[in-house]
Amino acid sequence: MNVKALFLWLGLGSGAFAQGFADMGATVPGFALPDPDRVLEFPADHAAHPGFRIEWWYLTANLTGADGVDYGVQWTLFRGQTAPGTGTGWQSPEVWMGHAAVTTPTDHHVAERLARGGVGQAGVALDQGAPFHAWIDDWQMLSTALPGTDPLDRVRLTATGNDFGYALDLVAQGPLVLQGDAGYSVKSAGGQASHYYSQPFYRVEGQLDLPEGPVAVTGTAWADREWSSQPLAADQTGWDWFSLSFDTGEKLMGFVLRDGGAGFASGTWIAADGTPAPLPPGALVADALDRATVAGREVPVVWRLRLPERGLDVQLDALNPKSWMATSVPYWEGPVMVTGSHPGRGYLEMTGY
């Protein structure tokens, strides 16, 4: 699901920053809403969805270096609209934001880019000349797929910050996965929802550029695509989101949306062949076991996840508990190591702390 609250920045200049993550639960008339009867179409839905208020292209990777060290990488492009409707040039209501990060066991490198729509500084292209190209400034997610295949089957990913950079090649080893009910992902008892699908089967190889020097890396990656206009209920203030890849080849996407009470938990169990099985609300049980003080906040960095129907009982330990995204709207995002009934690796995102 991922960092969706970062679209607070949609309201730059209109006080949205002061509203906190609850802005994601605000009703804004005139924007499109997800349709439970809509059939997702590919490759068309890899492109932008004007008319929806918020949207993102989101990728996380669990990597191991030739030096034997574990690393995490994040690349995210957010698109938002400050108002319904369209416009050209500087009259476009679109705004864009990019986040990139590299996590090591001891450091967390972060960079952010902001852009206005309509002027070419950021965007997403999907056409015959460039089957898929998402960018903000010189950061790119560029399809290198063969003709006749899905544009996200092969991707070149690049980004740079003041003290880091990376260039990664991704090749999908499995199909796209529709989250929720055929891509319609419910986020609350009140019915707030998004359109949501993933490509969780990437194999990765490439290079990280760190202050200590370049590091060759290999590993796996998970891409998420999601769009909506009000994905949270008014009383939901943040979430804990998990994307886990197990040694068995199975995968789990799960989230808990916090509302001051029991919260709303849901997700998808993904078989090794990519077949999704949506989880009923409440089937996934997530308990925080330990916390760390990060940026002056108490943040859970060790979790126990249980999914009795699948015999799942695992512990998640952050590779680096200090994986704080000190961006315009701050949050925690970093790789986790998975032990217990289903060992593996994954990513954890936590907002609203």
Secondary structure, 3 states (H helix, E strand, C coil): CCCHHHHHHHHCCCCHHHHHHHHHHCCCCCCCCCCCCCCCCCCHHHCCCCCCCEEEEEEEEEEEECCCCEEEEEEEEEEEECCCCCCCHHHCCEEEEEEEEEECCCCEEEEEEEEECCCCCEEEECCCCCCCEEEECCEEEEECCCCCCCHHHEEEEEEECCCCEEEEEEEECCCCEECCECCEEECCCCCCEEEEEEEEEEEEEEEEEECCEEEEEEEEEEEEEEEECCCCCCCCCEEEEEEEEECCCCEEEEEEEECCCCCEEEEEEECCCCCEEEECCCCCEEEEEEEEEECCEEEEEEEEEEEHHHCEEEEEEECCCCCEECCCCCEEEEEEEEEECCCEEEEEEECCC
